[in-house]
Structure formats: C-alpha cells, structure tokens
Amino acid sequence: MSSFAEDIKSPFRTGNSVGQLIVINVSVFLVLVIFQFILTVSGLSPDKSSSIFHSVVSWIAVPMNFKELLFKPWTLFTYMFAHYSLWHIFGNMLMLIIFGKIFQEYASSKRVFAVYIYGGLIGAGLALATYYLIPTFQQHAPADFMVGASAGVMAIVIAAATLVPDYLIHLFVIGEVRLKYIALFVVVLDLIGVTYFANAGGHLSHLGGAIFGYIFVIQMKKGIDLSSGFNNLLFRLKKLFIRKSKIKVVHKRSISDEDYNMKRKIKQEEIDEILDKISSSGYESLTKKEKETLFKASHENK
C-alpha cells in the first residue's frame, strides 16, 4: 500500500507534469464513479439517482451558457479534470501519455501543465462564444454542461506536433507515422464533428485547445514563453504553502555573474538552433551530440 502511495506522490515530487495531470484526472474520475456507485446501491430510483449525480457534476462541469457561468466561474478550471465515461478518460489519458511525454521531452515539464490549462480555458471559451454568437449553433446547443480533458490534451497534441512535426510514432497495424499527420487527422475529425453538429461544443473546445497549442510553440520559437506567467503564479502559491527552512544555503559561483550569464545565453542560442533544425528538417536530422544537448537541456528545465 505504501508503494502505491509513493507512486501517486512521485510525479509531484519529481516535477513530472504529465504524471501529475494523469493522477488528478484519474482521481477525480474515481471519486465520481464511487459516488455514482453509492447512489446506485442506495435504493433510490434510477431517476432520482441520476438527478442527484447530475446536480453534483454541474458544480464542476462548465455550463454552456454565460449566465450560469457567472455564478460558477471556477468550472472553467474544474471541467478539464472531470470525466464520467470510462472510454472518455481512457482516450484522453492515452493521448496525454503519448504526446505529453514528447512535448515534455523537447519543451520541458514546466510548460506541459501551462499548455494544458490554457488550452482548456481557451477551448471552453471558444465553445461558449460560438454558441452565444452564432445562431446556427444555438439550435444545436448541448443540454447542460461540458466536461473532459480533451481541450487541454489537444493543446499538448498540437504543441508537440508543431515543435517536432517529423517525430515518428509507431501505430498498431499502420506502422510508423509522423507526428504532424496524426495531429492533422485529429483536427480534421474535430472539424467534421463541428460541421455535422455531432457534439459540436466538445469539438469546438478541441479546436480552441489546438489553436493555443500551435500559437504557444510558434511564440516559444521566437523566444516568447507564454507559460512564464502561469509558472510564476504556481511558484508563488507554492511558497505560501511550503514552510521556509531556517537553514540558509549559500551557493558560490566560481565565475562572475557576467560570464555566467554569457554562458547561459550561448547555451540558449544553441538550443534555439537545434529547435529550428527540428522544425525545418525533423528530429531525425539531428546529430548524436545535438540530441544529447537537447535531452540534457530538457531535464535541466524540469
């Protein structure tokens, strides 16, 4: 049992953002499943059990109308960690594991969580705005609310494909496929879903996440890190809850600040050149030394 607890704590202790997201999503899913099971065996009628479960979920799911959202603003965050369908969470977590690990390897772990959160927020915003502004979609509006990690996961999928488009993934039966083609396929599926109003709200949120994922990497290549504000906020929140040590550790550098900053600048320029090479020629075009440099840099930023 202690080993299981350690496995759960491990992603938070090591800073593995993909692992953290999986633990949070699965934990919320299990709580909802257990709650639904309790309602089922409680002796209540199916209609009553369904009504109670629906009411509870409505407090963590994002409502598909602005009036209700004004009274439940927190749902813009909570909805992206909630699932109540086994296949829904299985699909999202599988995509998160595959693409999240790739993005984490080449962009650092600290950016994964930010892309997921921002992708989820923009995805919900796009779905809500579309239903509110376009009359055609109002006729096909979902009954009540929206849940799921799909928008955040989609942001990570597209971010990974934009960063390393020629990265090869081995798919069962099909074989090796470049990352950019997998990303294109899932985007096309969402466009089809929106066109035929098949869960249009969900597909719109996916597209919102996809747009952010693409913009994030394009800006990152220009030296603009859109995750910095989010990560700074997390750092400040951690400082509030983590008790400060009374022992002060002083680190002395063997070089001056000017030389240290110059070395950091040269190293960053080297990483930027490698990322540009990946973008233009693919990951396989890198030399062994360049791959090692990128790998070491990704782990230093975690």
C-alpha positions in Angstrom: 0.0 0.0 0.0 2.9 2.3 0.9 4.4 1.6 -2.6 1.1 2.6 -4.2 1.1 5.9 -2.2 4.7 6.6 -3.2 3.8 6.0 -6.9 1.0 8.6 -6.6 3.3 11.1 -4.9 6.2 10.5 -7.3 5.0 12.8 -10.2 4.6 15.7 -7.7 7.9 15.1 -6.1 9.8 14.8 -9.3 8.0 17.6 -11.2 6.6 15.2 -13.9 3.7 17.3 -15.2 2.3 14.6 -17.4 2.1 12.2 -14.4 0.6 15.0 -12.3 -2.2 15.6 -14.8 -2.9 11.9 -15.1 -3.1 11.4 -11.3 -5.5 14.4 -10.9 -7.8 13.3 -13.8 -8.0 9.7 -12.7 -8.5 10.7 -9.0 -11.5 12.9 -9.9 -12.9 10.2 -12.2 -12.7 7.5 -9.4 -14.4 9.9 -6.9 -17.3 10.4 -9.4 -17.5 6.6 -10.1 -17.6 5.8 -6.4 -20.2 8.4 -5.8 -22.4 7.1 -8.6 -22.0 3.6 -7.3 -23.2 4.7 -3.8 -26.2 6.3 -5.4 -26.9 3.1 -7.4 -26.9 0.8 -4.3 -28.6 3.3 -2.0 -32.1 2.2 -3.0 -33.0 5.4 -4.8 -35.0 5.2 -8.0 -32.8 5.5 -11.2 -34.4 8.9 -12.0 -33.6 10.2 -8.5 -30.0 8.8 -8.6 -29.4 10.4 -12.0 -30.8 13.7 -10.9 -28.5 13.8 -7.8 -25.5 12.8 -9.8 -26.3 15.4 -12.4 -26.6 18.1 -9.8 -23.2 17.3 -8.3 -21.4 17.1 -11.6 -22.9 20.5 -12.6 -20.8 22.1 -9.9 -17.5 21.0 -11.6 -18.6 21.0 -15.2 -18.6 24.2 -17.2 -22.1 25.3 -18.1 -22.8 26.1 -21.7 -24.4 29.5 -21.1 -22.8 32.7 -19.8 -25.5 33.5 -17.2 -24.9 30.3 -15.2 -21.1 30.6 -15.7 -21.2 33.9 -13.8 -22.2 32.0 -10.7 -19.8 29.2 -11.3 -16.6 30.7 -12.7 -14.4 28.0 -11.1 -15.9 25.5 -13.5 -13.7 26.9 -16.3 -10.9 25.1 -14.5 -12.6 22.1 -12.9 -14.3 20.9 -16.0 -11.0 19.9 -17.6 -10.3 17.4 -14.9 -13.7 15.7 -14.8 -14.9 12.6 -16.7 -17.7 10.2 -16.0 -17.2 7.9 -19.0 -14.5 5.2 -19.0 -13.8 5.5 -22.7 -13.7 9.3 -22.5 -11.0 9.4 -19.8 -9.1 6.4 -21.3 -8.8 8.1 -24.7 -7.7 11.4 -23.2 -5.2 9.9 -20.9 -3.7 7.7 -23.7 -3.2 10.8 -25.8 -1.8 12.7 -22.9 0.8 10.0 -22.2 1.9 9.7 -25.8 2.0 13.3 -26.8 2.6 14.8 -23.3 5.9 12.8 -22.9 7.1 14.0 -26.3 6.3 17.6 -25.6 7.8 17.3 -22.1 11.0 15.9 -23.5 11.5 18.7 -26.0 9.9 21.7 -24.3 10.5 20.8 -20.6 8.0 19.6 -18.0 7.2 23.0 -16.6 5.5 24.0 -19.9 3.2 21.0 -20.1 0.8 22.0 -17.2 0.5 25.6 -18.5 -0.3 24.5 -22.1 -2.9 22.0 -20.7 -4.6 24.7 -18.5 -4.5 27.5 -21.1 -5.7 25.0 -23.8 -8.6 24.0 -21.6 -9.6 27.6 -20.9 -9.4 28.8 -24.5 -11.3 25.6 -25.6 -14.2 26.3 -23.2 -14.1 30.0 -24.2 -14.4 29.2 -27.9 -17.2 26.8 -27.4 -19.2 29.2 -25.3 -18.6 32.2 -27.6 -19.6 30.2 -30.7 -22.9 29.0 -29.2 -23.5 32.6 -27.9 -22.7 34.5 -31.1 -23.7 32.1 -33.9 -27.5 31.4 -34.1 -27.0 28.2 -36.1 -25.1 26.7 -33.2 -27.7 27.8 -30.6 -30.2 25.5 -32.2 -27.8 22.6 -31.5 -26.6 23.6 -28.1 -25.8 20.8 -25.7 -28.3 20.2 -22.9 -26.4 21.5 -19.9 -22.6 21.4 -19.5 -19.3 20.2 -20.8 -16.6 18.1 -19.1 -13.3 16.5 -20.1 -9.6 17.0 -20.6 -9.9 16.9 -24.4 -9.2 20.7 -25.0 -6.1 20.7 -22.8 -4.9 17.4 -24.2 -5.5 18.7 -27.8 -3.4 21.8 -27.0 -0.5 19.4 -26.0 -1.0 17.3 -29.1 -0.7 20.2 -31.5 2.1 21.8 -29.5 4.1 18.6 -29.7 3.4 18.2 -33.5 4.3 21.9 -34.1 7.6 21.5 -32.2 8.7 18.2 -33.7 6.5 17.6 -36.7 8.6 14.8 -38.1 8.8 12.8 -34.9 7.9 9.2 -35.7 5.3 7.3 -33.7 4.7 3.5 -34.2 0.9 2.8 -34.6 -0.5 -0.6 -34.3 -1.2 -2.1 -37.8 -0.3 1.1 -39.6 3.3 1.3 -38.6 5.4 4.5 -38.2 3.6 7.8 -38.8 4.9 11.3 -38.5 3.5 13.4 -35.6 2.2 16.1 -37.9 0.0 13.7 -39.8 -1.6 12.3 -36.6 -2.2 15.9 -35.4 -3.8 16.8 -38.8 -6.0 13.7 -38.6 -7.5 14.6 -35.2 -8.0 18.2 -36.2 -9.9 17.1 -39.3 -12.1 14.8 -37.2 -13.0 17.8 -35.0 -13.8 19.9 -38.0 -16.1 17.2 -39.3 -17.7 16.9 -35.8 -18.4 20.7 -35.8 -19.8 20.6 -39.3 -22.3 17.9 -38.6 -23.1 19.2 -35.1 -22.0 15.9 -33.5 -21.1 17.1 -30.0 -20.1 20.4 -31.6 -19.4 22.0 -28.3 -16.8 19.4 -27.5 -15.2 19.6 -30.9 -15.1 23.4 -30.7 -13.3 23.2 -27.4 -10.8 20.8 -29.0 -10.1 23.3 -31.8 -9.7 26.1 -29.3 -7.1 24.0 -27.5 -5.4 23.2 -30.8 -5.1 26.8 -31.8 -3.5 27.7 -28.5 -1.0 24.7 -28.7 0.1 25.9 -32.2 0.4 29.6 -31.1 2.3 28.6 -28.0 5.1 26.8 -29.9 5.3 29.4 -32.6 5.8 32.1 -29.9 8.3 29.8 -28.0 10.5 29.6 -31.1 10.5 33.4 -31.1 11.8 33.4 -27.6 8.4 34.2 -26.0 7.4 31.8 -23.3 3.6 32.1 -22.8 3.8 29.7 -19.8 6.0 32.0 -17.7 3.1 33.9 -16.1 1.4 30.7 -15.1 4.6 29.1 -13.8 5.4 32.2 -11.8 1.9 32.1 -10.2 2.4 28.5 -9.3 5.8 29.3 -7.8 4.3 32.0 -5.6 1.4 29.7 -4.5 3.9 27.0 -3.5 5.8 29.5 -1.4 2.7 30.3 0.5 2.1 26.6 1.5 5.6 25.4 1.8 7.2 26.3 5.1 10.5 28.0 4.7 13.6 26.3 6.0 15.5 28.1 8.7 18.8 26.9 7.3 20.2 29.3 4.7 22.3 27.7 2.0 24.7 30.0 0.1 25.9 28.9 -3.3 29.1 30.4 -4.6 29.9 30.5 -8.3 33.5 30.0 -9.5 32.8 32.5 -12.3 31.5 36.1 -12.4 27.8 36.9 -13.0 28.7 38.4 -16.3 30.5 35.2 -17.5 27.7 33.0 -16.1 25.0 35.0 -18.0 27.1 34.9 -21.1 27.4 31.1 -20.9 23.6 30.8 -20.4 23.0 33.0 -23.4 25.3 30.9 -25.6 23.7 27.7 -24.4 20.2 29.0 -25.1 21.2 30.1 -28.6 22.5 26.6 -29.2 19.1 25.1 -28.1 17.2 27.5 -30.3 19.3 26.5 -33.3 18.6 22.8 -32.6 14.8 23.5 -32.3 14.9 25.4 -35.6 16.6 22.5 -37.2 13.9 20.1 -35.9 11.2 22.4 -37.2 12.8 22.6 -40.7 14.3 19.1 -41.1 12.8 16.9 -38.4 14.2 15.3 -35.3 16.0 12.5 -37.2 18.2 15.1 -38.9 19.9 15.9 -35.6 23.4 14.6 -34.8 24.0 12.4 -31.8 25.6 15.4 -30.0 22.6 17.7 -30.8 20.2 15.0 -29.4 22.2 14.7 -26.2 22.4 18.5 -25.8 18.6 18.8 -26.2 17.9 15.9 -23.8 20.2 17.4 -21.1 18.6 20.9 -21.6 15.0 19.5 -21.2 15.9 17.8 -17.9 17.7 20.9 -16.6 14.5 22.9 -17.1 12.3 20.5 -15.2 
